[in-house]
């Protein structure tokens, strides 16, 4: 083989083959290659064979070069084993029965990082199903990349379609998406926790959740002794919901009570908005009481000393204790029931902010992809989308599932 041919084979990542010719077109480059070996070995009985049985030609996509699609016209040979009398096709590294080479799949799959399957498939003239299957296989082969050192779990849920929810599990310490579970059932989360390696379990310092009893029960059973932290955002969100429900009881068409005004932070209110609130509280004292409770708890989260935060929180509970009004009595039971988990925040200082950010990006990717119908494809796509692009490219280059 000439030095020129060897250089071209290296350029087109076809080392180990023999280049017969190159045809250049407007949109494609055609490479005619064949195996340089004169003998082969039977894969069943290991007999060395010299005589070819028949020859065939195959056309496969190989790579992109200078905006052109590089096609490989491969001459393949079949051999008839003289010992076991079986016909087999010689194996060529990087080429199988698929219409793309291993190199092409490793080049294309990372492009689904922030694009839809369909757009990548159309651009590279590859079947969307092939791309989906490669993405699923890559995600399965990768598994869960557990963090090094101690970390805290973040558990929340987001909508896959309507009321069909998916559980999101993150490492809120190192800002990493760990896994997406197919549903929100306790058994699903319990099974996932049980497959965590024992040495990794010992590195979990805390778990951040929303005010969901099923999460607390499952974590208490499967990770005993691990502190559970309620995300401050969900505590304030719960108080705002109670405030909004109370507002709906008193609001009238002729004098609507603005929801936005009640949910706005006190320090962000203008002088006119403060006057509106005082007028509202004068006519509806219950709304004023609940709004002040919300603001006390908001200010509590600015406290750095856990003991002082505990004193402020228990002062709220003391004010609600014994209240005969149904809504306030229910709020007291809720805050009392979650007291330990809410106050754990001041010891561990973790939130589910990263998890909520994951949900925001997932919504964007769903819109780019015009939605999903298959949940397994959805999970594979979203999991790989949160890998750094350099990591995804490296993973595709070293993966065995794309060969």
N, C-alpha and C positions, 0 to 999 in steps of 0.2 A: 504493500500500500504506500502511495506517495505521501510526502509530508503535507501537501496541500489537502489531500483527502482526510488525513488524520486530524488536521486542524479544524476542518469543517465538521467532522464527527464530534470533536470536543465542543465546538461552538454550539452544536445542536443537541448536545447531551445524548449522543448515540455511540459512546465508546463501546468497543467490543463487536461492532457490526461492520460490514463492508459496504461502502457507498458506491453505487453504480452510476447514478446521474442525479442532477438537480435541474428542476424546471421552475422558472420564475413566472408568476402570473401577476395580475393587477391586485388580487386580493389573497392569493395563496402562494405558498412555496411547496413544491412537491419533491420529496426525497425518495429515491428508489434505493432500498437497502436490502441486504441479505446477510445471513450468517456466514462467517468465514470458515467455520469448522467443516471438516470433511468427514468426521465420524461423530457418532452420538452413542449414548448409553441407554439401554431400555430401562424405563423407570420401575418395571416390575421385577425383572430377573437380572438386571445389571449387565446384560450381554452387550458387548461393543459391536456396533453395526457400521458397515461401510457403504452398503448399497441403499439408494433411496427408492422408496416405493412410488411416491407421486409428489408433484409440486403444485402449490396453490399460491394465489396472490391475495393479500389483505390490505385494506386502506383504513388507517386509524389516525385520529387527531393526536398531535404530539405536543405542540407549544404555540405561543404567539411570539413573532419576531418582527420588529419594526412595523407593528400594526397589521401584519399579515398572519394568516393562519398557516401553520406549518403542518402539512400532511405527510405521513410516512406510508409509502407503498412498499409493503414488506413481502418478500418472497419467502414462504414457509415450506418446509418439507415434511412429508410423512414417511415413516419407516416401518417396515414389516419385520418384526423380531423373528429370527430364525429358530429361536428356542421355544418361546411361549406362543408363537404364531399370532401375536396381537399387533394391530396397526396403531401407532401412536404418532403424535406430532411433536417435533422437537421443541423444547422449551427455550424461549427467548426472554432474557431478563427484562422486566418492565412492561411486557406485553402479555395479555391474557385474551380471553374471549370477548372482552368488552371493546367498544368502538373507540376508546381513548387509551392512551398509554398511562403508565403510572406517573410519569413526569407531568402529563397534562392535568391529571386529577389533583396532584399536589399543588399545581399552579392555580387552579380554578377555585377549589374549595375555600381557601381563605378569603375570597372576595365576597362571600355571603356574610362577612363580619358586620357590615352595616347596609346591606342591600337585600332585596328580595331574591328568592330562589329563581323566580321567573326572569327577572331582568338579567341576572348573571347567566342563566341558561341561554337566553336569546343572544346575548353578546358573544358568547363563546361557542354557539352552535352545538350545544349539548342538551340532552334531555333533562327536564326539570326533575323527573323521578330519579335519574341517575345521581344528580346533585344532592337531592334530599337523602337518598340512601347512603351516599358517601359522608354526608354531614352527621347522620345518625350513627354510623359506624365509628366515626372519629370521636364523637361525644362519648359513646359507650367505651371505646378503648381508653380514652383519657381518664375516665372515672372522676373521683373527687380529689382535688389537689388540696390536701390538708395543710394548714399553715404551720410554720415552724414557731415554736414557743407558745406562750399563753395567749389566749384570745377569748372573745366574748361572742356568743351566738346572738343573731337577730332573727326573729321569726315573725312573719306577717303573711298576709294573703292578698292576692289581687285577682281581678276578674279575667278569666280566659274568654268567656263568652256569656254575657248576661249574668245569670246567677250561678254559673259554673265557675268555681274559684280554684286557684292554684296556690299552693303554699310556697313562699319564698324563704329560703334559709341563707343567711349571710354571715360573714365574719366581719362584725362591725368594728373590730380593732384595727384590722389591716385593710378594710374596705374591699372585700372580695366576695363575689357571689359563689356560694358553695354548691347549692343544688336547688332545683325546682321540683316539688312533689305534685303528683297528678291530681290530688284532691285535698280537702281539708279535714278528712276524717282522723280521729285520734289514732286508729290502728295504723294508718299510713305513717304518721309522724313517729309513732312508737317503734315501728319496724325500721325506720331510717335511723333513729337514735341507737337502736340495738346493734346496727352494723358499723357503728363508729369504733375504730380500734381502741382497745383498752388504754394504750399509752396516750392516745389523743384525748380521751375523756378526761384524763387527769390534767390536761392543759386548759380545759374550759373553766374560766373564772366566774362567768355570770351569763345569764340569758335575758335578753330584752324582748318583751312582748307587749301586746296591747291588753286591754282589760277583758281577756277571754279565759273563761274558766277551764275550757278543755285544754288549752296550752298549759295552764298552771298545773292541772292534774297530771298531764302526761309527763311534764318535766319533773314534777315531784316524785313520780314513780320511777322514771328511767334515769334521771340524774339527781339522785338524792344528795342533799347538801349543797347543791349548786344554787347560789343566790339568784332570785328572779327579780328583774327590774321592770317596772311599768314605764313605758316611754312617756315623758312629760306631755308631749303633743297630744296623746290620746286621753290623758287626764283632762286637759283643758278642752279638748274636743267633746268629751262627755259632758262637762259642765255647760258648754255652749249649746249642746243639744237639749239639755234640760231647760236652759234659758229660752231656747227657741220654742219648745213645746209649751212652756208657760205663757209665752207671748201670744201664741195662737189662741189661747183661751180668752184673752182680753181684747185682742185686736178687732177693729170694726172697719167696715168699708169707708165710713165717713171720717174715721180717724185711725189709719193704719199705723201700727207700731213697727218702726223700721228694724229689721233683723240685723242689718249691717252695722247699725249704730251700737247695738248691744254686744256684738262680737268684737268690736274694735277695741284695741288696747287703750287703757286709760290715758297713758302718756301721749298717745297720738291724737286725742280728741282736741278739736278746736274749741274756742270759747262758746261759739254758738251751739255746737253739739253737746257741750256740757250742760248748757241751759235746757236743751231739749230733753236730755236724760233726767235732769232734776224735775222737770215738769211731769215726765212719764212716771218717775218714782213716787211723786206726790199723789198721783191718781191711782197708782198700782204699787203699793208698798212691797208686795211679795216679789215682784220683779226686781226691785231695788235691793232686797235682801240677797237674792240669789246672785245678782250681779256683783255685789260686794264680796261674797264668798269666792266667786271666780277670781276677782282681783287679788284677794288675800293669798290664794294658792299660787297665782302667777308670780306675785312678789316673793313668795316662799322659795320658788325655784332659783331665785337670785342669791339666796343665802349659801355661803360656803361651809359653814359649820353644821355638821349633821345634827348635833344636839339642839341648836337653835331652830333648825328646820323642824325637828320633831316637836318642839314646844309650840311652834306656830301651827303645825298641822293638828295637834291635839286640842289647841284652842278652838279651831274650827269645829272639831268633833264635839267638844263640850257645848258649843253654841247650838249645835243641831240636836244634841241628845234631849230626848223628851218632847220634841216638837210633835204635836198631834196631827199636823197637816200631812196628808199622804205623800205629796211630792218631796217634802223636806225629810220626812221619816225614811223614805226610800233612798234618798241621797245619803243620809247618815249611814244606813246599812251598807251601801256600796263603798263609801269611803272607809268605813270601819273594817269591812271585809278585805280590802286591798291595802290596808295601812302599812304592813310590813314591806310589801313589794314597792309601794310608792316611795317610802322612805329609804329603800335600798339605793335609790338613784343618788342620794347624797354621799354614799360610800363608794360606789363604783363609777358614777358619772358617765354612763353610757346611754345612748339614745338609738332609736331606729331611723335616724335621719338618713343614713346611707341606704337602708332598705327602701325607704320611700323614694330616694333618688333612683334606685334600681327600677322601681315601678314606673317612674316618669319616663325613663329611657325605654322600657319595654313597651309602653303605650306608643311612643314615637316609632319604634321598630314595627309594631303591629300596623300602624297606619301606612308606613312605607311598603309593607308586604300586603296591604289590603286585607288583612285578617288571616286567620288560620282555621282550618276545619279539623285537622288531625293534631291532637294534643301532644303526641310523642314527637312529631316534627317540630312543633312549637317549642317544646322544652329543649330539644337539641339545638335549634337555631338560637334561642335566647341565651343558653348557657355558653355557647362558643362566642356569641357577640360580646360578652363581657370579659373575654380574654384580651390582653394587650395584643395588638396586631402582630408584633414581632414574635410573641409567644405562639400565636396561632399559626403563623408561617412556619416556625421551627417545628411545631407539633405535626403539621402536615408533611414536612420534609422527612421526619423520622418515623412516621406512622407506618405500621405494617398492614392496617386495614385498607389502605389505598393501593396496595400492590396488586 
